[in-house]
Amino acid sequence: MVVAAPLVYGRIVIDMATMINEDNLFKTLRRTFANALSEMLGEVLQNSQRAGATRVEIATSAGKEQSIVTIEDDGRGIADWRALLVVAQSDFDWAVMEDQAPMGAGFGSVLAYDGIESVGIASGGRSLHIETGRWWEDRAYREGWEGRLEAVDMPTGTRLTLTGATGLAGAVARAFIPDRYDTEKAVARGYQGILTVTVDGREAPVDVLPANALTEVDTPYDKLVADIVGDYEGNLVRIRIGNAKPRGYHSTGLVANWYGQLVKHGWPHGDVYLEVRQGRPINPKAPTRQGLIGDEALRRFEAWVTDRMFAHVAALPLEEVTPRHLHALHDVDPARFAREIPYVVVQRLNPIADSVHNSDEVDTHTSEIVPRARLAAMELAAFDVTLACPVCLSGSDAHARQTRAKAEARRAAYAARDEAWRGPHDGVDEAAFMPCNHGASYSYGLSSFARALGLGIAAVATGHTPDRRLWWMPADPDPRFARYGDIATRPGTWGWGLGDEPPTEWRDLPEGRPVFVFDQTAHWDWNSEGDLVCYAPAGLHDFLETYGWASFEASDDADDDGDYGEKSFGHSIGVIIRALMGPDVVKAEWNLDDLQNLFPRRWNQAKGCADYPEGLVKRIEVRYQPMPGNAPTMAVRRLLVKTTTGRSKCVLLYGD
């Protein structure tokens, strides 16, 4: 047998027999640890568990210059000191070695934690004191550990004495018994039934929180409970399908309780709790189990969980299936979902109300579970509306020429605008500027069609969605409202199409109820950029009174004043209504600002604010008129408003 001689590079020695650069190994081994207190304490508890301990007692003492923390367990103690200190070697019972496969480097996390200056170890009648800084940097100090062993009266168990800065004692105590806002972070959680842990005489929590263990618990909003409880290679498994949880609980993904230590791993399709008490069904990362290895063992376990989820939901009666179940399974495997699950999630569109106050009230819907067999009888569509240009589809040469002329005019207008604020125009697609933009889909407004057509429109939210779209061919817009969008006073026609193909059959849209579409919401001003397409039977004024707030959405910008944005949006609606009805018009629910804004104002540079040359409103006289019908009821319909300079206006009120 030939033994390779060590290679020497200056002071660096590489043992060719083991292929290890020992000096560099110890200098870089520290980087395998996160220098986290929870990691270091977790390794101490794992060593106690592997040594067969049932109790761990921790005492902390903080002085002016340093802290001392002692951690003592009742395990079998240290029989082989070399196995504790040498990298990649352990001396636990055979069953522990077989089931948990320790790497033999985790104790290094204690020596690598920069909050610890020295470590005292006592066990089996002997003790050793280690200065952590010298241990990593001084090879001679490290190799001379055996000569520093001393006798001590401690025949069983193991005691660690950690010395560090003044904050170490408090940090350790808080790590085991945190305040009520960080209860999940208690490092001993998971050891219930394995270890009892006390800190300065107080018991530390060792149970697993219900959010992680998926045990049944009532919350003010819902019940948190596992959908499936099973056994995987002799270990308990709880599965909650989907990651939607009651308020106050966040999704945890896969939580593996590895012989007491909680190891988390991302799992986007639900929450899984695996309590490992025998074998190695999955493999934690070494040396301190900060996550799971994405190997064949983990893939096999995830496949087992997926099979249980599909089998569970497929066997449930309709009344017990929830959208959470179906969303999760569809995300896991859409093709398998279509083959094995007899249900889908359908969102029924709510017809629009008589009036709306913001964009959240447009196209609202409710979800329900529907058997696949019932889908054929439902009015299914995508939640948008596709527009068709009426002149484009007419086939008439005259209309075609008219379409091209309109497109050319609009293209020229956009080109001029582009040159003004973006530089030379580089060509615009002609179809993009046709009236009502043939083939364009609009995100908002389908609920107005649902009401006008009397349709129970729905979309499949989870499962196969038919590529079925509602098309609208609006009538020619009214030129009086051209500056505010494509607004018609006649309804046009509608039909069902598949994908990008227009309908083969067009039907008249009923008259009387307004329908509209738009593609973006607004924070400050009513949408007047021309992307509103509307059928307003009584004209734009009536539409604004009832649905003018349909596109309003409060700004998410923290710097924006939401109240001011709402006032600005309402003011912009009022400006348009006054432009249509006359300048001296205000809504029936008026306030003093509305009346004051009817008078001209100008910027006063000296004062740094706006003022009113015609004075401030001083006097308001109410003018009554009889209500329609025989009842002797009077209503306020006009105001006479006078200012401090003597100017006056007769103001018309509109609305209820």
C-alpha positions in Angstrom: 0.0 0.0 0.0 1.4 3.4 -1.0 0.6 6.3 1.4 0.7 9.7 -0.3 3.0 12.2 1.3 1.5 15.5 2.4 2.0 18.4 0.0 3.6 21.5 1.6 3.0 25.0 0.2 4.9 27.3 2.5 3.1 26.9 5.8 0.0 25.2 4.2 -0.1 21.4 4.5 -2.5 19.3 2.4 -3.0 15.7 3.4 -3.2 13.9 0.1 -4.6 10.7 1.7 -7.8 12.5 2.8 -7.7 15.2 0.1 -8.3 17.9 2.8 -6.6 21.2 3.3 -7.0 21.2 7.1 -5.9 24.8 7.7 -8.1 26.2 5.1 -11.0 24.0 6.2 -11.0 25.4 9.6 -10.7 29.0 8.3 -13.7 28.5 6.0 -15.8 26.1 8.0 -17.3 29.1 10.0 -18.9 30.3 6.8 -21.1 27.2 6.7 -23.0 28.6 9.7 -25.3 31.6 9.7 -24.0 33.2 12.9 -27.6 33.2 14.2 -28.4 32.7 17.8 -31.4 30.5 16.9 -29.2 28.2 14.8 -26.6 27.8 17.5 -29.2 27.1 20.2 -31.1 24.7 17.9 -27.9 22.7 17.5 -27.4 22.4 21.2 -30.9 21.1 21.6 -30.4 18.6 18.8 -27.3 17.3 20.5 -29.2 16.9 23.7 -32.0 15.0 21.9 -29.5 12.7 20.2 -27.8 12.0 23.5 -31.1 10.7 24.9 -31.8 13.7 27.2 -35.3 14.4 28.4 -34.6 17.7 30.2 -32.6 20.8 29.4 -32.0 23.5 32.0 -30.7 26.9 31.0 -29.5 29.6 33.5 -28.4 33.1 32.5 -26.4 35.7 34.3 -25.5 39.1 33.0 -22.8 41.2 34.6 -21.5 44.7 33.8 -18.7 43.3 31.5 -19.9 39.9 30.4 -22.7 37.4 30.4 -22.6 33.7 31.4 -25.1 31.2 30.1 -25.1 27.6 31.3 -27.0 24.8 29.4 -27.2 21.5 31.1 -29.0 18.3 30.0 -29.6 14.8 31.5 -28.4 12.8 28.5 -25.8 10.1 28.4 -23.0 12.6 28.2 -19.8 12.6 26.1 -18.0 9.3 25.9 -15.7 10.2 23.0 -14.4 13.8 23.2 -12.6 13.5 19.9 -16.0 12.8 18.2 -17.3 16.1 19.6 -14.5 18.2 18.3 -13.4 16.5 15.1 -15.2 17.6 11.9 -17.4 14.9 10.3 -17.4 12.5 13.3 -20.2 11.7 15.8 -20.6 9.3 18.7 -24.3 8.9 19.2 -26.2 5.6 19.6 -26.4 3.4 16.5 -30.2 4.1 16.1 -29.5 7.9 16.0 -26.7 7.4 13.5 -28.9 5.3 11.3 -32.0 7.5 11.4 -30.6 11.0 11.7 -27.2 10.6 9.9 -25.5 13.5 11.8 -22.8 15.3 9.8 -20.6 15.7 12.8 -20.0 19.5 12.4 -23.0 21.1 14.1 -21.2 21.8 17.4 -19.0 24.2 15.4 -22.0 26.6 15.3 -21.5 27.2 19.0 -17.8 27.9 18.5 -18.5 30.0 15.4 -21.1 32.3 17.0 -19.4 35.7 17.4 -21.4 36.5 20.5 -19.5 33.8 22.4 -15.9 34.4 23.6 -15.3 31.1 25.3 -17.1 27.7 25.8 -16.7 25.4 28.8 -17.7 21.8 28.3 -18.3 19.4 31.2 -19.3 15.8 30.9 -18.3 12.2 31.9 -16.1 13.5 34.7 -14.0 15.7 32.5 -14.1 19.3 31.4 -12.6 21.4 28.6 -12.3 25.2 28.2 -12.1 26.6 24.6 -11.4 30.2 23.6 -13.4 30.4 20.4 -11.2 32.9 18.5 -8.0 30.8 19.0 -9.9 27.6 18.1 -10.4 28.8 14.6 -7.1 30.6 14.0 -4.5 28.7 16.0 -3.8 25.2 14.8 -1.4 24.4 17.7 -4.1 25.5 20.2 -6.7 23.4 18.5 -4.5 20.3 18.3 -3.6 20.6 22.0 -7.1 20.2 23.3 -6.5 16.9 24.9 -3.8 18.3 27.2 -6.2 20.8 28.5 -8.8 18.3 29.8 -9.5 18.5 33.5 -11.3 16.4 36.0 -14.7 17.5 37.1 -17.5 16.1 39.3 -20.1 15.5 36.6 -20.6 11.8 35.9 -23.8 12.1 33.7 -25.3 14.6 31.3 -23.5 17.5 29.6 -23.1 21.1 30.7 -22.0 24.0 28.5 -20.9 27.3 29.9 -21.0 30.1 27.4 -19.2 33.4 28.1 -19.9 36.4 26.0 -20.8 40.1 25.9 -23.3 41.5 28.3 -26.2 41.1 25.8 -25.8 37.3 25.4 -27.8 36.3 28.5 -30.9 38.4 27.6 -30.7 37.3 24.0 -30.7 33.6 25.0 -33.6 34.0 27.4 -35.7 35.8 24.7 -34.8 33.1 22.1 -36.5 30.5 24.3 -39.3 32.6 25.9 -40.0 35.5 23.5 -42.6 38.2 24.0 -46.2 37.5 23.0 -45.7 39.1 19.6 -42.9 36.6 18.6 -44.2 33.4 20.1 -43.6 31.5 16.8 -39.8 32.2 17.2 -39.3 30.2 20.4 -36.4 27.9 19.5 -37.6 25.0 21.6 -40.9 24.7 19.8 -41.2 21.2 18.3 -39.7 19.2 21.2 -43.0 18.4 22.9 -42.7 14.8 24.0 -39.0 14.8 23.6 -37.5 17.5 25.8 -38.6 19.7 28.7 -36.8 23.0 28.5 -36.5 25.6 31.3 -34.9 29.0 31.3 -34.1 30.5 34.7 -36.7 28.3 36.2 -39.5 29.1 33.7 -40.7 26.5 31.2 -40.1 27.3 27.6 -42.8 26.5 25.0 -42.0 23.2 23.3 -45.4 22.7 21.6 -45.9 23.3 17.9 -48.2 26.3 17.0 -51.5 25.2 15.4 -50.6 27.2 12.3 -47.6 25.0 11.8 -49.0 21.7 13.1 -52.3 22.2 11.4 -54.2 21.1 14.5 -57.8 22.2 14.9 -58.3 25.6 16.3 -61.2 28.1 16.2 -60.3 31.6 15.2 -62.7 34.6 15.1 -63.0 34.2 11.4 -62.6 30.5 10.4 -61.6 27.1 11.7 -58.0 26.1 11.0 -57.8 22.4 10.5 -56.0 19.8 8.4 -57.9 18.3 5.5 -55.9 15.1 5.5 -54.2 13.2 8.3 -52.0 10.3 7.2 -48.9 8.2 7.8 -45.7 8.5 5.7 -43.1 5.8 6.3 -44.3 5.6 9.9 -44.4 9.3 10.5 -47.4 11.6 11.1 -48.5 13.9 8.3 -51.2 16.6 8.2 -52.1 18.3 5.0 -54.2 21.5 4.5 -55.0 21.8 0.8 -54.3 25.3 -0.6 -52.6 28.1 1.2 -55.6 30.3 2.1 -55.7 30.6 5.9 -57.9 32.5 8.4 -57.0 36.1 9.1 -54.0 36.3 11.5 -52.4 33.1 10.2 -49.9 33.0 7.3 -49.2 30.1 5.1 -46.3 28.0 6.3 -45.7 25.7 3.4 -44.0 22.4 4.3 -42.9 22.2 8.0 -40.9 19.1 8.9 -40.6 18.5 12.6 -37.2 16.7 12.5 -36.9 15.0 15.8 -37.9 18.2 17.6 -36.4 20.8 15.3 -38.8 22.7 12.9 -37.4 22.8 9.4 -39.4 24.9 6.9 -39.5 24.4 3.1 -41.6 26.3 0.5 -44.7 24.5 -0.8 -47.0 26.7 -2.9 -50.0 24.4 -3.1 -50.9 24.1 0.6 -49.6 23.6 4.1 -48.0 20.3 5.2 -46.8 19.2 8.6 -44.5 16.1 8.7 -43.5 14.9 12.2 -40.4 12.8 11.7 -39.8 10.4 14.6 -38.3 7.5 12.7 -36.1 7.0 9.7 -35.2 9.7 7.1 -38.3 10.3 4.9 -36.7 13.6 3.9 -33.2 15.0 4.2 -32.5 18.3 6.0 -29.5 20.4 4.9 -26.3 19.9 6.9 -24.8 20.9 9.3 -27.7 22.7 11.1 -30.8 21.7 9.2 -31.7 25.2 7.8 -34.0 23.8 5.1 -34.6 20.6 3.1 -32.5 19.2 0.3 -34.4 19.1 -3.0 -33.4 15.5 -3.7 -35.3 12.3 -4.8 -36.6 11.8 -1.2 -38.3 15.2 -1.1 -39.7 14.7 -4.6 -41.1 11.4 -3.6 -42.8 12.9 -0.5 -44.2 15.8 -2.5 -45.7 13.3 -5.0 -47.2 11.3 -2.2 -48.8 14.5 -0.8 -50.1 15.5 -4.2 -51.7 12.0 -4.7 -53.5 12.3 -1.3 -54.8 15.8 -2.1 -56.3 14.7 -5.5 -57.8 11.5 -4.0 -59.3 13.5 -1.1 -61.0 16.2 -3.1 -62.2 13.8 -5.8 -64.1 11.8 -3.1 -65.7 14.8 -1.4 -69.4 15.6 -1.9 -70.2 18.9 -3.5 -71.2 20.6 -0.3 -67.8 20.0 1.2 -65.6 21.2 -1.7 -64.3 24.7 -1.4 -62.6 27.0 -3.9 -59.4 26.7 -1.8 -59.3 23.0 -2.7 -59.8 23.5 -6.4 -57.4 26.4 -6.8 -54.6 24.4 -5.2 -55.1 21.3 -7.3 -55.4 23.2 -10.5 -52.1 24.9 -9.7 -50.4 21.6 -9.0 -51.4 19.9 -12.2 -54.0 21.5 -14.6 -54.2 18.4 -16.8 -54.7 16.0 -13.9 -57.3 18.4 -12.5 -59.3 18.2 -15.7 -59.1 14.4 -15.7 -59.8 13.6 -12.0 -61.7 16.4 -10.4 -65.4 16.6 -11.2 -65.8 20.2 -10.0 -64.8 23.7 -11.1 -64.9 27.1 -9.5 -67.3 29.4 -11.3 -67.6 33.2 -10.7 -71.1 34.5 -11.4 -71.1 38.2 -12.4 -73.3 40.5 -10.4 -75.3 42.8 -12.6 -74.4 46.5 -12.1 -76.3 48.4 -9.5 -78.5 51.5 -10.2 -75.4 53.7 -9.4 -71.8 53.1 -8.5 -69.4 54.9 -6.2 -66.0 53.5 -7.3 -64.5 50.9 -9.6 -64.7 48.2 -6.9 -68.5 48.1 -7.5 -68.1 47.4 -11.2 -67.9 43.7 -12.4 -68.2 42.3 -8.9 -68.7 38.5 -8.7 -69.4 35.6 -6.4 -67.6 32.2 -6.5 -69.3 28.9 -6.3 -68.5 25.2 -6.9 -70.2 23.7 -9.9 -70.1 20.1 -11.3 -68.5 20.0 -14.7 -71.7 18.4 -16.1 -73.6 21.6 -15.5 -71.2 23.9 -17.4 -72.9 23.3 -20.8 -76.1 24.9 -19.5 -74.4 28.1 -18.2 -73.7 31.4 -20.0 -69.9 31.3 -19.7 -67.6 34.0 -20.9 -64.3 35.7 -20.2 -64.7 38.7 -17.9 -64.2 41.3 -20.6 -65.9 42.8 -23.6 -64.5 42.9 -27.1 -65.5 45.8 -29.4 -66.3 45.6 -33.1 -66.1 48.7 -35.3 -69.5 49.0 -37.0 -68.3 50.6 -40.2 -65.5 48.2 -40.5 -67.8 45.2 -40.5 -70.5 46.6 -42.8 -68.8 45.6 -46.0 -70.0 48.8 -47.7 -67.5 50.6 -49.9 -68.9 54.0 -48.7 -68.4 52.9 -45.1 -65.0 51.6 -45.8 -64.0 54.9 -47.3 -65.5 56.7 -44.2 -63.6 54.4 -41.9 -60.3 55.1 -43.7 -60.9 58.8 -43.6 -61.7 58.7 -39.9 -58.6 56.6 -39.3 -56.4 58.9 -41.3 -57.7 62.0 -39.4 -57.2 60.4 -36.0 -53.8 59.1 -37.0 -52.7 62.7 -38.0 -54.0 64.0 -34.7 -52.1 61.5 -32.7 -49.0 62.0 -34.8 -49.1 65.8 -34.1 -49.5 65.1 -30.4 -46.6 62.7 -30.4 -44.3 65.2 -32.1 -45.2 67.7 -29.4 -44.2 65.6 -26.5 -42.3 62.6 -27.7 -40.4 63.6 -30.8 -40.9 62.6 -34.5 -43.7 60.1 -35.1 -42.5 56.7 -36.4 -45.7 55.4 -37.7 -49.0 54.3 -36.1 -51.1 51.3 -36.8 -54.2 52.5 -38.6 -56.5 50.1 -36.9 -55.4 51.4 -33.5 -57.3 54.7 -34.2 -60.5 53.4 -35.8 -63.6 54.4 -33.9 -64.4 51.8 -31.2 -61.1 50.0 -32.1 -62.2 46.7 -33.7 -61.1 43.6 -31.8 -60.0 45.5 -28.6 -60.9 44.0 -25.3 -62.0 46.1 -22.4 -61.6 45.0 -18.7 -64.4 46.8 -17.1 -68.1 47.0 -17.9 -69.3 43.5 -18.5 -71.7 43.8 -15.5 -73.6 46.6 -17.4 -74.3 44.1 -20.2 -75.3 41.4 -17.7 -78.1 43.8 -16.5 -79.1 45.1 -19.9 -79.3 41.7 -21.5 -80.6 39.8 -18.5 -77.8 37.3 -18.7 -76.5 35.2 -15.8 -72.9 35.6 -17.1 -70.2 33.6 -15.4 -66.6 32.6 -15.9 -64.7 29.5 -14.9 -62.1 30.7 -12.4 -60.5 27.3 -11.8 -60.6 24.7 -14.6 -61.0 25.0 -18.3 -62.3 28.3 -19.4 -64.1 28.4 -22.8 -62.6 31.0 -25.1 -66.0 32.6 -25.4 -66.3 36.4 -25.5 -69.1 38.9 -25.6 -68.8 41.3 -28.5 -70.4 44.7 -28.8 -70.8 46.7 -32.0 -71.7 50.1 -30.7 -73.7 52.6 -32.8 -71.9 55.6 -34.2 -70.9 57.9 -31.3 -72.8 61.2 -30.7 -70.6 64.0 -32.0 -71.7 66.3 -29.2 -69.7 64.2 -26.7 -66.7 63.4 -28.9 -64.3 65.1 -26.5 -65.3 62.8 -23.7 -65.1 59.4 -25.5 -67.1 57.2 -27.9 -70.5 57.9 -26.4 -73.6 56.9 -28.3 -77.3 57.4 -27.6 -78.3 54.3 -29.6 -77.4 50.8 -28.3 -76.0 49.0 -31.2 -75.7 45.2 -31.5 -74.1 42.3 -29.6 -73.2 38.6 -29.9 -71.0 35.7 -28.7 -67.7 35.0 -30.4 -64.9 32.5 -29.9 -61.5 33.9 -29.2 -60.6 36.6 -31.6 -63.3 35.6 -34.1 -66.4 38.0 -34.2 -69.8 36.5 -33.7 -71.6 34.9 -36.7 -74.9 36.2 -35.4 -75.5 39.8 -34.2 -78.5 40.7 -32.0 -80.0 44.1 -31.1 -79.0 45.4 -27.7 -82.1 46.4 -25.8 -82.7 50.1 -25.4 -83.2 51.8 -22.1 -80.4 50.7 -19.8 -76.9 52.2 -20.3 -74.0 49.9 -21.1 -70.3 50.9 -21.0 -66.8 49.7 -21.1 -63.4 51.2 -20.1 -60.0 49.8 -19.7 -58.3 51.8 -16.8 -59.3 53.4 -13.6 -58.5 56.9 -12.5 -57.4 58.6 -9.2 -58.0 62.3 -9.8 -60.0 63.1 -12.9 -62.9 61.5 -14.7 -61.6 59.4 -17.6 -61.8 61.8 -20.6 -59.0 60.4 -22.7 -61.3 58.8 -25.2 -61.1 55.2 -24.0 -64.6 55.2 -22.6 -67.2 53.5 -24.9 -70.7 54.1 -23.7 -74.4 53.7 -24.7 -76.1 56.4 -22.6 -79.9 56.5 -23.6 -80.5 60.0 -22.0 -77.1 61.4 -22.9 -73.8 61.9 -21.1 -75.2 64.0 -18.4 -77.5 61.2 -17.2 -74.7 58.7 -17.4 -72.4 60.8 -15.3 -75.0 61.2 -12.6 -75.5 57.5 -12.1 -72.2 55.9 -13.3 -69.7 58.7 -13.3 -67.8 57.2 -10.4 -67.4 53.8 -12.1 -63.7 54.4 -13.0 -62.7 56.0 -9.7 -60.1 54.2 -7.6 -58.4 55.7 -4.6 -54.7 56.1 -5.1 -52.4 53.5 -3.4 -49.6 56.1 -3.2 -49.0 56.9 0.5 -48.0 60.5 -0.5 -51.5 61.1 -2.1 -54.3 62.5 -0.1 -57.2 60.2 -0.6 -59.8 62.7 0.4 -58.4 65.3 -1.9 -58.3 62.7 -4.8 -62.0 62.0 -4.2 -62.9 65.7 -4.2 -60.8 66.2 -7.3 -62.5 63.4 -9.2 -66.0 64.6 -8.2 -65.0 68.1 -9.2 -64.0 66.9 -12.7 -67.4 65.2 -13.1 -69.1 68.5 -12.1 -67.0 70.4 -14.6 -68.2 68.2 -17.5 -71.9 68.3 -16.3 -71.7 72.1 -16.2 -70.2 72.1 -19.6 -73.2 70.1 -20.9 -75.9 71.9 -18.9 -74.6 75.3 -18.5 -72.0 77.0 -16.3 -74.2 77.9 -13.3 -75.2 74.4 -12.3 -74.4 72.4 -9.2 -75.5 69.1 -7.8 -78.5 69.0 -5.4 -76.2 67.9 -2.5 -74.1 71.1 -2.8 -71.7 72.7 -0.4 -70.3 76.2 0.0 -67.2 75.3 -2.0 -69.4 74.3 -5.0 -71.1 77.6 -5.0 -67.9 79.6 -4.5 -66.3 77.8 -7.5 -69.0 79.1 -9.8 -67.3 82.5 -9.5 -64.0 83.3 -11.3 -60.8 83.0 -9.3 -57.2 84.0 -9.9 -53.8 83.3 -8.3 -52.7 86.0 -5.9 -48.9 86.0 -6.1 -48.5 88.2 -3.1 -50.7 86.0 -0.8 -49.5 82.8 -2.4 -53.0 81.5 -2.8 -56.1 81.9 -5.0 -58.6 84.6 -4.4 -62.0 85.6 -5.9 -62.1 89.0 -7.5 -65.9 89.0 -7.4 -65.9 88.4 -3.7 -66.8 85.5 -1.4 -70.3 84.0 -1.1 -72.2 86.0 1.4 -75.9 85.2 1.0 -77.8 82.2 -0.4 -81.5 82.5 -1.2 -83.5 79.3 -1.9 -86.1 79.1 -4.7 -88.8 76.4 -4.3 -90.9 74.8 -7.0 -93.7 72.2 -6.9 -92.8 68.6 -7.3 -94.6 66.7 -10.2 -97.9 65.0 -9.3 -100.8 66.0 -7.1 -99.0 65.9 -3.8 -98.5 69.4 -2.3 -94.7 69.0 -2.1 -92.1 71.6 -2.8 -88.5 71.0 -3.7 -85.5 73.3 -4.0 -84.5 73.6 -7.6 -82.7 76.9 -7.8 -80.5 79.1 -5.6 -79.8 82.8 -5.8 -76.2 83.3 -4.7 -74.7 86.7 -3.8 -71.1 87.7 -3.0 -69.5 90.4 -0.8 -69.0 92.6 -3.9 -72.7 92.5 -4.8 -72.4 90.1 -7.7 -75.1 87.4 -7.9 -75.9 84.2 -9.9 -79.0 82.1 -10.3 -77.9 78.5 -9.9 -79.7 75.5 -11.2 -79.6 72.3 -9.1 -79.5 68.9 -10.7 -79.9 65.4 -9.3 -82.0 64.1 -6.4 
